[in-house]
């Protein structure tokens, strides 16, 4: 887990914070930057990425690519180019072992999305009626 955490930290643009969210190590847009919070639970900051050690896998939850087809397609393409098997839902990547994760691909995926671009896309896909300002 430490290696995955370090890979995310290495690429993480300024403006995100690290902490615990939903019982996982997470990176998010703090309330000081986006006071409305996460539309599903405004008490929570807007999630960007998180990692968890699940019973049968390492879970990498990438909200940063979940609703952005361009970033998701690029992530998938880069992962597949490594020859490593990709077990992925819309934004969740599952890996049995650390060696199954191309850490440089994870670093580049988070590095491509500065906080302002992430929030602009978030506001574009979440209707104003769902957001609290």
N, C-alpha and C positions, 0 to 999 in steps of 0.2 A: 504493500500500500504506500509505503514511503516513496518508492520510486515513481509511482503514478502521481502522487501529490507533488513531488519535486518537478515532474514534467509539466504539470499544470502551472505551478508557480513560475517556472522558467519563462513561459510564454504569456502569462497573464498581463493584460494591459492595465495601466493605472486606472483607478476609479472603482475597482471591485474590492470587496473585503472577503477575508477568509473567516470562517467560523463553523459552528455546528448548526445544521438545519435539517429537520426531519430525521434526526439521529444519524446523520452522515456528515463527513467533512465536506464543506460546501464553500462555494464562492458565489457572491451575490452582489446586487446593487444595493448599497445601504440606504436606509430611510433618510439619511442626511442628504443623499443625492436624489432620491425618488420617494418623497414622503408618502405617496399613495400606497406604496407597498405592492405586494403580489395580489393580483385580482382575485385569486381563489381564497386568499386569507390575508387581508391587508395588514395584519399584525406581523406578517413575515415579509422580509425584503424580497425583491424580485430575484428568483434563482437563476444562476448562469450555468453552473456546473457543480457536480458533486460526485463523490466516490464512496463506495461502501463495500465491506467484505461480507458477502452474503454466504449462506450455508454451502452452496455449491458453485459459487463463482465470485469473481470481482465484478462489481457493477460500476459502470462509468455512465453517469446521467448527464447528458449534454443538452440542456435547454437552449444553449447557444446555437445548436443546429437543428433542434426539434422542429421548428416551424419555418426554417429558412432553407428552402430546397437547394439553392445555389451552394450554400455552405455544406449542407448535408451531402450533396452529390460530390463535392470536392473531397470531403472527408472520406467517403466510401471509396472513391477512386484512389486516393493516396494510400489508404489501408490495404486495398486489394493489390496495389502495386508492390507491396512488401511480400506478398505470397502467404501472409498469415490469414487464417480463417477469421472471417468477420461474422459474429453472432450479434445481430443488432435488431432492435425494434425501431420505432421512429426516432427516438432520441436516447435510448438506453443501449449501451454496449455491454455484453457479457463475455467474460474471459475466464477460462478454467485456471490459468496460471499467469503469473506476471510475464513470463516469456512469450505469451500469446499476444501481448500488447505492444505495438510499435510506438514507443514513447515519443519519438520525434513527430509522428503524425498527430498525436494528442497535443503536443506543444504548439505545433503550427495551427491546429484547429482553433485553439483558444486565442492565440496571438492575433489571428485575423479579425477579431471582433472587438473593437474598442467600445467602451461603455456607451458613448453617445449613439453609435450605430446600433448597438443592441437595444437600447431604449427606444430609438426611433422605430425599429422593426417591431418591437413589443407593442408599442402604441398603435402601430399600423394593423396588427392582427387581433388585438384585443379591443372590442368595441367600447366606445366611451361609456356606454351604460354599465359595463362590467368593471370599469376603473373608477376609483374613488379619488378625487382630487381635493 
